[in-house]
Amino acid sequence: MSDHDNTPKSNEPPVSEPSITESLDRYRHSLEWESKFYMDTAALVETTCDRIGVDPNIKNRLLTPQRALIVSIPVRMDDGRVNNYIGYRVQHNNSLGPFKGGIRYHEEVNLGEVSALAMLMTFKTAVAGIPLGGAKGGIRIDPRPLSRAEKQRVTRRYTVEILNMIGPEQDIPAPDMGTDAQTMAWLMDTFSEMKGHAVPSVVTGKPILIGGSKGRTEATGYGVAYTTAAAAEHLGFDLQGKTVAIQGFGNVGTYAARKLSSMGMKVVAVSDVSGGIYNPDGLDINHVLKYVATRTYVKDYPRAEPINNTDLLTLDVDVLIPAALGGQIDADIARKLKCRILAEGANGPVTAEGNEVLKARQEEIFVVPDILANAGGVIVSYFEWVQGLQSFFWSAEEISERLFNIMEAAFRECINFKNKFQTDMRTATLMLGIHRVSEAMLTRGLFP
Ligand code: NAD
């Protein structure tokens, strides 16, 4: 069928009565900026700026993105219909280098969420000390029911809609929830077709065959494991034989689970969108991964008992890793947490109210905040970008050694800020990020 064939098909169901509820539901998203995640993140940035005495003009600039684009993405589905999806690309700050940030496909994506994530990216790259800014993108879509061809068409049309914003020197996307190396390959191919030549460095997290970096897929999960080990060392205990629970068993959760179990930890619980599984004697992660490879989800895994979301988060474990959605730990759950280390694989897993509780409990629970714990992904993305620009590729050993060194150095610098300002880990980490970005903004000056 031609892409332009809009004639109704005889086998299409009759058009139903227009529904006011559905219409109102669509417009619910016009309150995009009122997202709780965006407000929580901006409030955290604002109060942290005030604590370290950031110039008010710089602070105001940091509270909103530099640029935000909303696009509509019409896509021909396999059944011949055309669906229209809403997509975003938000560029928060590029004072330290080109914008950088993942692309999320999820049914809850909205402007506020993408903007909050873009803001977090700015400070994440700054904390890691890499010369990149902060951005984020996303499409409000549930990618799970889509066929491979539909996903490809969505990605290609989205790429064209944001084409003028991205590029190796401008803004470099990467995978996030619901997207992967294949998504980046389609994005890179579409961008290259539009430019008339291959531009591999327009994205990171692409397959190794077309210019991806060794170690990128596992980088975020491994980074979570490295910072967990650094936190345990800081607290004076050994991870060997200790327990960990992980919420989210996707890219970040699975690689964190693999790395921590190879370090001798007992992974007692994991979960995904289907539910959770728990075995107090420890799960055989390779066996769970084999099960998921054929069954997609952890649900009904035979060598464990089921566990719900709240019970998993509040398990009595040494380490808890949220590695799924944001906003999972509110004040109520924060009060019930029993872990010694909370290592945030996910972006924004703790609400502002949850964070207040955690601040009060900082002697009991050591937090490795998202912009430090999950920075491994953007660090190896940076390596991929550098390798791509030079067309010269590094070995897996070089990648993992450099990743480890950067993460360890960032962890130490956050501890220095924590000691210097006598504050909690999240505030200290954000202080470090804000300090670097605001100094760069002051040094560059105001245009014009
Ligand atoms: P993914 O899509 O690979 O996996 C997400 C996992 O979360 C899946 O297992 C899914 O089933 C599960 N999940 C979804 N809803 C859930 C729920 N309500 N309860 C329990 N589990 C649920 O995504 P990912 O790339 O692993 O990203 C996970 C988190 O890590 C996100 O917050 C993302 O922003 C963050 N992150 C990812 C990267 C990266 O490199 N992929 C880098 C930094 C941060």
Boltz pocket constraint, residues with backbone or C-beta under 6 A from the ligand:
constraints:
  - pocket:
      binder: B
      contacts: [[A, 175], [A, 176], [A, 177], [A, 178], [A, 179], [A, 216], [A, 217], [A, 220], [A, 247], [A, 248], [A, 249], [A, 250], [A, 251], [A, 252], [A, 253], [A, 271], [A, 272], [A, 273], [A, 274], [A, 275], [A, 309], [A, 323], [A, 324], [A, 325], [A, 326], [A, 345], [A, 346], [A, 347], [A, 374], [A, 375], [A, 377], [A, 378]]
      max_distance: 6.0
